């Protein structure tokens, strides 16, 4: 399997939950289970006021039509004005695979960001291709 390095950017408005990344399938022409690894994840405040930041992961294995399993990577952490924070100094594996619905379907883990002030996000990943 080959790997590709990708970078995703997003400007997130104040108090608006925004999807910044969804783990893709394996890219081999047919949908299949795959993994992505986050290798960098920075969030920068773009306003002159302090606020808080929440980053969550929606698990791919959640059953379709039910409340998804959502875990907090960062929960209302302080974010000073005109500063940035390294959300994940280590690495995190994201998956794309079957969910636990009655008729399983392929879905990917989702990373979402919410902040009380506007922020910019840079997310770097390695994806299997």
N, C-alpha and C positions, 0 to 999 in steps of 0.2 A: 504494500500500500504506500502510496505517495502522500506527502503532507503539503499543505499550503498555509502560509502565514497571511492572516487577514486583519485589517483594522476597521473598526466601525466607530462612527462618531454620531452624536446626537445632541441637539440643544433641547433641554427639557424645561418647559415653562413652569412657573411656580405652581405648586399644589396640583400638578397633573401627573398621574401615574403614566409612565411612558415605557413601552417595550423598546429595549436597546439591542437585544439579540435573541434569536431563536436558533437552537441547535439544528443544523440541517441533516438530511439523510446522507448516505455515503457517496453520493455523486457518481455512482457506477451505472446509471441509466435506469435501474430499477430501485424503488425505495427499499432501504434496508437499514438495519441498526448501525449506528455510527457514534463516534465520540469526537468531541471538540475539547480543547484544553485552553482555559483562559490563562494567558501569560502576562497580561498587564491590564489594569482597570483603574483609571483615574477619573475623578470627578472634581470639577472646578466651579466655585461659586462665581457667578457673573454679575452680581449686584453688590451694592455698597452696604447691604444689611446682612447681619448674621441670621442663620436659620438652622434647620435640621435636615438630615438626609436619611432616607430609607432605601435600601436595595433588597429586593426579594427575588427568589427563584421559584418558579412554578414547575413542579415536577412533571416530567413527561408521562409517568406511569399512572397519573390520575385518570379515573374513569371519565369518559366523555359524558357530559350532561350532569355530572355531579359537581360538588364544590371541589375545585382543584386543591391538591396539597401544595401549600405555599409555605416556604421557609424563609426566614429573614437572614440575610447575609450581614446587613447592618440595619439597626433599628433606631431611628430618630437620633443618630449621632450628631453632635454639634458640628456645624460648618461655618467658620468665621467668614466675614466679608472678604472678597478678593483673595481667597486662598484655594488650595486644592488638597485633595486627600487621596492616598493610595488605598483603594478599597481592599485589594487582595494582593498582599506582598508575596504570597505563595502561589500555588497553582490550584485550579479547580477543574475537574472533569465534568463536562456537560454531555448528556446523552440524547440520542434520537432513537426511539424504539417503540415497541408496542405499548399502548396504554392498557388499563385494566377494564375496559368497557366489555359489555356482553359480547359484542363482536369487536375484537381488538383492532385498533387502527394505529398507524405509525404517527407519532407526534414527537416534537422536540422540547427539551427544557427551554424555559423562557426566563430571561433576565429583565427585571423591571426596575426603574428608578423613579422615586418621588422625592421632591424637596420643597421646603416652604419658600424658597427663593429660586430664581432661575439658575440653572447649572448647565455646564457643558460636560459631556461624557466622551471619553476615549477608551475603547475596549479592544484589546488585541488578543487574537486567538490563533491556535493551530488547529486546522481541520483536516481530517482524513479525506483523501480524494481518490 
